[in-house]
């Protein structure tokens, strides 16, 4: 799982957990994900799913295990797998759609472009 997929997974987990989070937790998690701390946010969200006995939609189970497989052989693997094994998975479909649909909602890649001001300067400099 690359960083873009990890970010998509973090936001998908957040969307599923939002009804069970208080305002401060929602704000903290938004900041964590936005700041690039997807790992911490995902762990916090997964712990919330486990503690609240909230079922994870089945469409996110594949992403969960893909994310977990990234820790194979690391010191964190055992603890993360134990956490994942405590989370129930539901067969009810998610409003997010399938995993493929969630992953296809990535933003378009950014393309570097010169501003009008720089273009004018280059033309005037010639």
Secondary structure, DSSP 8 states (H G I E B T S, - for coil): --HHHHHHHHHHHHHHHGGGS-HHHHHHHHHHHHTT-HHHHHHHHHHHHHHTT--EEHHHHHHHHHHHHTTTTSTTHHHHHHHHHTS-EE-S--TT--HHHHHTT----------HHHHHHHHHH-
